[in-house]
Amino acid sequence: MSRFVLTQLSNWKSFFTKILPKKLSQYHYRAFFVFLVIAFFVGTTKVVSAQSFESSLLGFFSSIVLAVSQLAIGLSIFFLRFFVTLASYNNYIDVSVVKLGWVMVRDVANMFFVVALLVIAFATILGIEKYEWKKSLVKIVLMAILINFSN
């Protein structure tokens, strides 16, 4: 062997004799064997991927969107339960003032829907694209259904 290799080997040997204990126990041999096996299997594996970088990046961003959505839904459920519990405390939902107030708010909302339908109709007649009936009518009808079928 070359002189450089022999020098390096002697340097490594002196390094290991300094850091290792003078007498090695069975525990040391077993730990060293486990280390060698792990190093062999980890060192000889190749990194493979069945997906491209773009799809993994897309998966990462979709997992972020999913986490944010789960947080928003969890907060919505928490606040919905909180307000239902708060409203049902001392039977506030069945009080006549609350029922009368809801009827009044619902009737005002229905008047708003009539006005919104008139605005959409006149905008369609005048050709204003901002209030196009195909886009606006679906939203108005959905809001009207949600308001009128809620109790």
N, C-alpha and C positions, 0 to 999 in steps of 0.2 A: 504494500500500500504506500501511498505517497506520504510524505512527511506531514503535509497539511492535515490529512485525514487522521493520522495517528495523534497529532497534537490536539485536534478537536475531540477525539475520543477520550484522551486522557483528561482534557478539561471537563468533559461531561462526567467522567468517572469521579473526579475529585468533587465536582458539584454535588452529585448524588450521595457520595460518602459523607459530605458535610450535613446534608439535610435529612438523610434517612437515619434511623436509629442503628446502633451497632449490631444489635441482634434483632432479626425479624421474626415475628410470631406467625402462627397460622392465620391469624386475622389479617395481617399485612399481605400475606400471599393471596388469600381469598379476595381481598379488596383489589389488589393489583390485577388478578385474573378477571374479575368483573369489569374493571376499567378497560382492560385490553379487549374483552369481548364487545363491550359497548363501543369503544373506539373503532373496532373493526367494522361493526355493522353500521354505525353512523357514518364512518369515513368512506365506506364503499357504496353507499346509496347515492342515487342520482336524483336530482330534483326534476320531477315531471309534473306537467299540468295538462289537464284535458280541456282547458279553456284558455282563451286568449287574454291578453292584458286588458283589453277593452271590456270584456265581459266580467272579469273580476273587479274592475273599477266600477262598472255599472252595478254589480252586486254589492259592493261596499256602499255606494251612495243610496241604493235602495234599502239597505239595512239601516242607514241613518234616517231615511224618511220613515221607515217602519217604526223605529224607536220614537221619533217625534210624534208620529200618529198615535202610537200606543199611549204616550204620555198625555196627549190632548184628550183622547177618549177616556183615559183613567180620571183625569181632572173633571171632565164633563159628567161622568158617572158620579163622582164624589159630590160635586155641587148639586146635581139633580137629587141625589138622595138627601143631601143636607136640606135643600129647600122644601122637599116634600115632607120631611120630618118636621121642619120648622112650621110649615103651613098646617100640618095635621095636629100640631100641638094644641091642646085645649079645644080641638074641633073647630078651628078657624075656617076651614073649607066650607062647612055647612052653615055658617052664619048667614043670615039673610042679607046683610050689608055687602058681604063679599059676593054673593050670588047676583045681587042687583048691580053691583059695580062691574062684574064680568059681562052681564047682559049689555050694559051701556057701552063698555069698551068694544065689545063685539059688533054692536050696531054702528058705532063710529068707524070701525075698520071696514065694515061692509059698504058704508058710504064712500070711503076712500077707494074701494075697489071699483065702484060705479064711476067715480071721477077718473080713475086711471084708465078704465075701459073707454071713456069718452075721449080722453087725451090720445090714446092709441088710435081710435077711429079717426079723429080729425087729422092726426099726423099722417095716417095712411092716405087719407083723401088728399092732403096737401103734398104728399110725396117726401116727407122728412124721413130720412133713413135712420136717424138716431132712435126713433120709436117704432122700428119695423115690427109689425104685428106678429110675425112668425117667431121672433125672439122674445118679445115682451109678453105676449098673451100666455105663453106656457108658465112663466113665472107668476103672473097675476092669478091665474086659475089655481096653481098649486098653493099659493098663499091663501086664497079664499077657501080652499078645501081644508087646509090646516086650521085656519081660524074658526070656521063654522063647525067642524067636527070635534073640536076640543071642548072640554067641559069645564 
